[in-house]
Amino acid sequence: MYFKDRKDAGEKLAHILKKYKDKNVVIYALPRGGVVTAKEISRYLHAPLDLIITRKIGHPESPEYAIAATAENGYILGEEGEIESLGREWLEKEMEKEKLEAKRRREKYLQGRETIDVKGKIAILVDDGIATGLTMRVAIMELKHRNPKKIVVAIPVIPTRTAEILGKEADEVVALDIPPENEFLGAVGAYYNEFSQISDEEVMEILKKK
């Protein structure tokens, strides 16, 4: 399945999540791209929109290659072998740097708005697509400590193996396209006609809108 843009993906996802309309639900977007997709779901389900800010930790020799991901409260997930080979001291410095960046983003994006209490509610985690699932998995870890009634991962496209992993860590995975590993196009952007980078300012504007 292909999408015109993130908004189109969000509209399509919203319709297959209609059983959650007007329920006790909080939508959580993974910025930046996930915010555009999540806004459409939030609007359709009549549910408030909040953020879970995760950060990838790249290999020092190849920053684009993520060996771990961390969330705002310090939860971390990654390849143990790679992490051990690079040393805990290096990892702790990287984690602190990314936690500060996550804090900066929350302050900038939400302008002091309080985090929504999700205890006893249904949490729907949204991104614009998933490849390895590292950031989504650490987002699930973060949310579990907030004691929601149920965690749903809602995603436009995700490869089969990653969907299976997330299915064991979340209560439900809802996706529009779950291609087999050998058919996955390798990058989420390949499933979109328009997949330009979303700016901080665009995220702030989306979060201001009702």
Wavefront OBJ file of the C-alpha trace (Angstrom):
o trace
v 0.000 0.000 0.000
v 1.179 3.509 -0.830
v 0.194 6.839 0.720
v -0.024 10.337 -0.700
v 1.495 11.818 2.455
v 1.442 11.438 6.235
v -1.990 13.076 6.479
v -3.439 10.543 4.033
v -1.912 7.691 6.073
v -3.434 9.118 9.255
v -6.890 9.370 7.713
v -6.736 5.754 6.538
v -5.491 4.538 9.918
v -8.182 6.492 11.759
v -10.936 4.575 9.990
v -9.606 1.171 11.027
v -9.365 2.467 14.614
v -13.014 3.571 14.675
v -13.883 1.156 17.506
v -11.954 3.560 19.767
v -13.984 6.625 18.745
v -15.270 8.619 21.734
v -13.671 6.132 24.131
v -11.314 6.918 27.018
v -8.289 7.208 24.704
v -5.079 9.247 24.519
v -3.174 9.438 21.221
v 0.636 9.552 21.502
v 2.710 10.654 18.528
v 6.402 9.980 17.991
v 7.784 13.288 16.634
v 8.350 14.595 14.191
v 6.679 12.745 11.337
v 4.330 10.786 13.560
v 2.660 13.996 14.711
v 1.112 14.622 11.287
v -0.295 11.082 11.111
v -1.445 11.107 14.747
v -3.284 14.422 14.387
v -5.693 12.893 11.875
v -6.364 9.968 14.222
v -6.829 12.313 17.182
v -9.337 14.382 15.223
v -11.339 11.390 13.992
v -11.455 9.572 17.351
v -12.151 12.785 19.324
v -9.156 11.967 21.525
v -6.462 14.243 23.001
v -2.997 14.251 21.426
v 0.242 14.040 23.387
v 3.837 13.071 22.627
v 6.233 10.276 23.492
v 9.663 11.584 22.574
v 12.228 8.916 21.774
v 15.755 9.359 20.467
v 17.978 7.023 18.501
v 21.594 6.516 19.573
v 23.791 6.082 16.531
v 27.038 4.151 16.250
v 29.997 6.569 16.694
v 31.515 5.506 13.370
v 28.203 5.482 11.500
v 25.655 7.785 13.178
v 22.849 6.760 10.800
v 23.097 3.188 12.131
v 21.053 3.111 15.342
v 22.377 0.700 17.941
v 19.942 1.803 20.648
v 17.013 4.070 21.418
v 16.145 5.916 24.594
v 13.032 7.623 25.935
v 12.576 10.754 28.028
v 12.698 8.975 31.372
v 15.871 7.073 30.538
v 14.513 3.738 29.342
v 16.870 2.229 26.797
v 16.712 -0.592 24.313
v 19.394 -1.787 21.953
v 21.837 -4.390 20.753
v 23.609 -5.582 23.898
v 26.676 -6.839 22.037
v 27.219 -3.537 20.231
v 26.573 -1.522 23.389
v 29.053 -3.573 25.426
v 31.727 -3.252 22.741
v 31.455 0.542 22.817
v 31.527 0.774 26.613
v 29.007 1.861 29.206
v 30.710 5.220 29.769
v 30.238 6.174 26.109
v 26.623 5.000 26.235
v 25.807 6.993 29.363
v 27.154 10.184 27.765
v 25.073 9.563 24.624
v 21.984 8.809 26.691
v 22.355 12.018 28.664
v 22.762 14.023 25.457
v 19.652 12.483 23.898
v 17.600 12.880 27.097
v 18.425 16.589 27.065
v 17.385 16.807 23.418
v 14.114 15.037 24.210
v 13.473 17.490 27.053
v 14.233 20.430 24.743
v 11.766 19.124 22.177
v 9.011 18.589 24.725
v 9.412 22.122 26.065
v 9.479 23.606 22.573
v 6.653 21.555 21.090
v 4.218 21.673 24.011
v 5.082 25.104 25.420
v 4.671 24.008 29.031
v 1.469 22.033 28.480
v 1.053 19.273 31.078
v 1.510 15.641 30.079
v -1.881 13.904 29.827
v -2.529 11.327 32.542
v -3.124 7.981 30.793
v -3.596 5.814 33.891
v -6.496 3.435 33.294
v -7.025 4.738 29.755
v -6.280 3.331 26.294
v -3.002 4.636 24.825
v -2.612 4.630 21.037
v 1.005 5.064 19.905
v 1.423 6.447 16.386
v 4.327 6.941 13.981
v 4.445 7.440 10.206
v 5.971 3.987 9.687
v 8.296 1.458 11.299
v 11.342 -0.417 10.035
v 13.351 -1.938 12.923
v 10.944 -0.795 15.633
v 13.590 0.303 18.159
v 12.033 3.699 18.892
v 8.504 2.327 19.080
v 9.605 -0.431 21.435
v 11.231 2.022 23.826
v 8.100 4.195 23.589
v 6.045 1.178 24.704
v 8.437 0.700 27.642
v 7.958 4.329 28.658
v 4.164 4.137 28.388
v 3.898 0.945 30.431
v 5.280 2.816 33.426
v 2.357 5.252 33.153
v -0.098 2.390 33.746
v -2.521 2.642 30.823
v -5.355 0.131 30.559
v -4.197 -0.908 27.074
v -1.429 0.007 24.615
v -2.223 0.003 20.895
v 0.435 0.607 18.241
v -1.093 2.196 15.133
v 1.146 2.369 12.093
v 0.761 2.791 8.318
v 3.445 0.274 7.338
v 5.582 -2.224 9.260
v 7.454 -5.389 8.185
v 6.100 -8.713 9.412
v 8.937 -9.581 11.804
v 8.821 -6.192 13.525
v 5.023 -6.440 13.814
v 5.441 -9.815 15.541
v 7.926 -8.338 18.047
v 5.680 -5.355 18.818
v 2.682 -7.661 19.100
v 4.363 -9.289 22.105
v 5.145 -5.961 23.784
v 1.952 -3.985 23.082
v -1.627 -5.205 23.539
v -2.534 -4.637 19.898
v -0.822 -3.683 16.629
v -2.981 -2.015 13.973
v -1.358 -1.519 10.570
v -2.471 -0.761 7.027
v 0.337 -2.723 5.391
v 2.442 -5.550 6.895
v 4.729 -6.745 4.089
v 6.890 -9.872 4.477
v 10.572 -9.155 5.219
v 11.658 -9.988 1.677
v 9.112 -7.559 0.226
v 9.645 -4.633 2.602
v 11.051 -1.717 0.610
v 13.732 -0.982 3.223
v 12.696 2.563 4.124
v 9.376 3.959 5.332
v 9.623 6.886 2.909
v 9.425 4.468 -0.032
v 5.733 3.984 0.776
v 4.929 7.689 0.431
v 4.578 9.935 -2.611
v 5.478 12.900 -0.407
v 7.706 12.338 2.630
v 9.528 15.591 3.297
v 11.095 16.257 6.684
v 8.787 17.863 9.249
v 10.178 20.916 11.048
v 9.868 21.825 14.737
v 7.655 24.740 13.696
v 5.253 22.446 11.825
v 4.983 20.182 14.867
v 4.208 23.178 17.092
v 1.552 24.435 14.668
v -0.151 21.019 14.498
v -0.211 20.694 18.294
v -1.825 24.138 18.634
v -4.777 23.188 16.432
v -7.911 21.731 17.988
l 1 2 3 4 5 6 7 8 9 10 11 12 13 14 15 16 17 18 19 20 21 22 23 24 25 26 27 28 29 30 31 32 33 34 35 36 37 38 39 40 41 42 43 44 45 46 47 48 49 50 51 52 53 54 55 56 57 58 59 60 61 62 63 64 65 66 67 68 69 70 71 72 73 74 75 76 77 78 79 80 81 82 83 84 85 86 87 88 89 90 91 92 93 94 95 96 97 98 99 100 101 102 103 104 105 106 107 108 109 110 111 112 113 114 115 116 117 118 119 120 121 122 123 124 125 126 127 128 129 130 131 132 133 134 135 136 137 138 139 140 141 142 143 144 145 146 147 148 149 150 151 152 153 154 155 156 157 158 159 160 161 162 163 164 165 166 167 168 169 170 171 172 173 174 175 176 177 178 179 180 181 182 183 184 185 186 187 188 189 190 191 192 193 194 195 196 197 198 199 200 201 202 203 204 205 206 207 208 209 210
